[in-house]
Amino acid sequence: MKSTRRSFLQKSAALIAASPFVPGIAQSRRAGSPADRINVALIGCNGMGFYNLQDHLKLPNVECVALCDVDESVLNRRASDLAKIASKSPKLVRDFRRIIDDKEIDVVIVGTPDHWHCLPTVYACEAGKDVYVEKPLANSIYECDVMLKASRKFNRIVQVGQQQRSGAHWQQVVELVKSGRIGRLRKIKAWGFFEYGRTSPRVPDSAAPAGVDYDLWLGPAPQRAFNTGRFHGNWRFSWDYGGGLLTDWGVHLLDIALWAVDGKMPNTVQSIGGIYAYKGNQIETADTQTVLYGYDDLHIEWEHLGGLHNGYYGRGYGVAFIGNDGTIVVNREGWELIPEVENDKPKTETISLQQADRADHIKHVTNFIESVRSRKLPICDVEIGRNSATLAHMGNIAYRTGDKLQWDQKARQFVSNSKATALITPSYRKPWKLPE
Ligand SMILES: NC(=O)c1ccc[n+]([C@@H]2O[C@H](COP(=O)([O-])OP(=O)(O)OC[C@H]3O[C@@H](n4cnc5c(N)ncnc54)[C@H](O)[C@@H]3O)[C@@H](O)[C@H]2O)c1
């Protein structure tokens, strides 16, 4: 199968650059035939990765052939979970490079912590596999750029796990904003008040649990002692593996903001915040943070207060599009329009709460598998993921430098700020090599 895929790729290489289609063997598959089957492997099985896999398996002719995790207990638990929903037993693998080398595998789901998104995605693209990779696309701006280049160079489909892009009510809101329904857009405010920081007490370093390949879990990140406060799920609060609430939830909601401004990146970014509430806890990222992104005639604001729940407009998290004629507020539950009032008259019609259908995720996975078959770019193509992850990382870099930064989108660099520039590119621990 692979050889057919490769020869197809070679023949169509010349067509690729100008085409919105991404060539691949899937184009020659006949829907419903055995040859149409898509073999999936999951790398990183504990949380979101397995959730993604479950939705993939709801689709016809999609099969899981391998599970990969550096933690044996996670691997075994997920193998037994899978046995309840799938007929075939998957291969169980500790080292993801075996997944990359496995020619039976067409699609890889990357559900690892953020510092482990880049290499599996780039290697999978290089090996001719399509990828569903979780958000944020990567743990640095440089890695995001490399992943975009790899997917284009090797003509692979890469869908990023920002499932709101597939949600009907998010699409409706963005269309309304762009149609001018709330007048000229002045500000987009996105916020997330979540259980971050308060529930992460500091615990001493310890030996890694039996069955965990901790060196492989660390991978390209700096050498550091094992600590359960930085392990499963908790890695989000440590810079080496994640970027806190801003790259976790912020990336989802800032993506909606970027969508409404056609992906345009800001000219400037500044941020204040700190660990104001949970200093004694296991947290390096800010528990309290505000970021301002400057454009010529509007600004985007991100705000989070970890451990608190009273957000804005009665919502713990969301996005508010604020225009001259009204405000549209949206989150995963639904959306509403609150008009501005002038001379006692509403400037536009009120729209009371519209419930969401809560089908974003299954639609997102369906769109990915359709793209694998059709070779059309997916709805949250890697470039979209690259842009929203970049926006989130820019906010954290502004916070960490304490400077108001200027962004040069053409060069994909900060202007004249060596501290900020240094935070664009990670340095990989040997033997892992940052792809060029
Ligand atoms: N789209 C969404 O709504 C959403 C929701 C939650 C999480 N996420 C994203 O999903 C990703 C995973 O988050 P999580 O909460 O499930 O994390 P987690 O820590 O619970 O699970 C990650 C798993 O990856 C494994 N792993 C780590 N390094 C590995 C490697 N080199 N090879 C194989 N397995 C490896 C870990 O052992 C663990 O089992 C993150 O990027 C996160 O941002 C997305």
The ligand as an SDF file (V2000), in Angstrom:
LIG
                    3D

 44 48  0  0  0  0  0  0  0  0999 V2000
   -8.9840   19.6130   22.1990 N   0  0  0  0  0  0  0  0  0  0  0  0
   -9.2950   19.6560   23.4740 C   0  0  0  0  0  0  0  0  0  0  0  0
  -10.3810   20.0900   23.8640 O   0  0  0  0  0  0  0  0  0  0  0  0
   -8.3070   19.1520   24.4900 C   0  0  0  0  0  0  0  0  0  0  0  0
   -8.7270   18.8170   25.7890 C   0  0  0  0  0  0  0  0  0  0  0  0
   -7.7630   18.3220   26.6650 C   0  0  0  0  0  0  0  0  0  0  0  0
   -6.4420   18.1760   26.2730 C   0  0  0  0  0  0  0  0  0  0  0  0
   -6.0730   18.5350   25.0250 N   0  0  0  0  0  0  0  0  0  0  0  0
   -4.6660   18.3820   24.5740 C   0  0  0  0  0  0  0  0  0  0  0  0
   -4.3810   16.9990   24.4920 O   0  0  0  0  0  0  0  0  0  0  0  0
   -2.9960   16.7670   24.7920 C   0  0  0  0  0  0  0  0  0  0  0  0
   -2.9060   15.7240   25.9040 C   0  0  0  0  0  0  0  0  0  0  0  0
   -3.4940   16.2570   27.0750 O   0  0  0  0  0  0  0  0  0  0  0  0
   -3.9640   15.2740   28.2520 P   0  0  0  0  0  0  0  0  0  0  0  0
   -4.6790   16.0930   29.2230 O   0  0  0  0  0  0  0  0  0  0  0  0
   -4.6350   14.0880   27.6770 O   0  0  0  0  0  0  0  0  0  0  0  0
   -2.5210   14.8470   28.8490 O   0  0  0  0  0  0  0  0  0  0  0  0
   -2.1640   13.5740   29.7370 P   0  0  0  0  0  0  0  0  0  0  0  0
   -0.9130   13.9050   30.4580 O   0  0  0  0  0  0  0  0  0  0  0  0
   -3.3350   13.1500   30.5230 O   0  0  0  0  0  0  0  0  0  0  0  0
   -1.8890   12.4300   28.6490 O   0  0  0  0  0  0  0  0  0  0  0  0
   -0.7660   12.4520   27.8250 C   0  0  0  0  0  0  0  0  0  0  0  0
   -0.3140   11.0130   27.5900 C   0  0  0  0  0  0  0  0  0  0  0  0
    0.7960   11.0460   26.6950 O   0  0  0  0  0  0  0  0  0  0  0  0
    1.7610   10.0760   27.1400 C   0  0  0  0  0  0  0  0  0  0  0  0
    3.0710   10.4140   26.5770 N   0  0  0  0  0  0  0  0  0  0  0  0
    3.9310   11.3880   26.9480 C   0  0  0  0  0  0  0  0  0  0  0  0
    5.0220   11.3720   26.1620 N   0  0  0  0  0  0  0  0  0  0  0  0
    4.8380   10.3580   25.2800 C   0  0  0  0  0  0  0  0  0  0  0  0
    5.6100    9.8610   24.1920 C   0  0  0  0  0  0  0  0  0  0  0  0
    6.7980   10.3620   23.8590 N   0  0  0  0  0  0  0  0  0  0  0  0
    5.1230    8.7940   23.4980 N   0  0  0  0  0  0  0  0  0  0  0  0
    3.9190    8.2400   23.8210 C   0  0  0  0  0  0  0  0  0  0  0  0
    3.1410    8.6990   24.8350 N   0  0  0  0  0  0  0  0  0  0  0  0
    3.6060    9.7480   25.5460 C   0  0  0  0  0  0  0  0  0  0  0  0
    1.6760   10.1660   28.6350 C   0  0  0  0  0  0  0  0  0  0  0  0
    2.2430    9.0430   29.2700 O   0  0  0  0  0  0  0  0  0  0  0  0
    0.1690   10.2900   28.8480 C   0  0  0  0  0  0  0  0  0  0  0  0
   -0.4160    9.0200   28.9320 O   0  0  0  0  0  0  0  0  0  0  0  0
   -2.4270   18.1110   25.1790 C   0  0  0  0  0  0  0  0  0  0  0  0
   -1.7490   18.6830   24.0950 O   0  0  0  0  0  0  0  0  0  0  0  0
   -3.6430   18.9540   25.5330 C   0  0  0  0  0  0  0  0  0  0  0  0
   -3.4460   20.3250   25.3290 O   0  0  0  0  0  0  0  0  0  0  0  0
   -6.9830   18.9990   24.1260 C   0  0  0  0  0  0  0  0  0  0  0  0
  1  2  1  0
  2  3  2  0
  2  4  1  0
  4  5  1  0
  4 44  2  0
  5  6  2  0
  6  7  1  0
  7  8  2  0
  8  9  1  0
  8 44  1  0
  9 10  1  0
  9 42  1  0
 10 11  1  0
 11 12  1  0
 11 40  1  0
 12 13  1  0
 13 14  1  0
 14 15  2  0
 14 16  1  0
 14 17  1  0
 17 18  1  0
 18 19  2  0
 18 20  1  0
 18 21  1  0
 21 22  1  0
 22 23  1  0
 23 24  1  0
 23 38  1  0
 24 25  1  0
 25 26  1  0
 25 36  1  0
 26 27  1  0
 26 35  1  0
 27 28  2  0
 28 29  1  0
 29 30  1  0
 29 35  2  0
 30 31  1  0
 30 32  2  0
 32 33  1  0
 33 34  2  0
 34 35  1  0
 36 37  1  0
 36 38  1  0
 38 39  1  0
 40 41  1  0
 40 42  1  0
 42 43  1  0
M  CHG  2   8   1  16  -1
M  END
$$$$
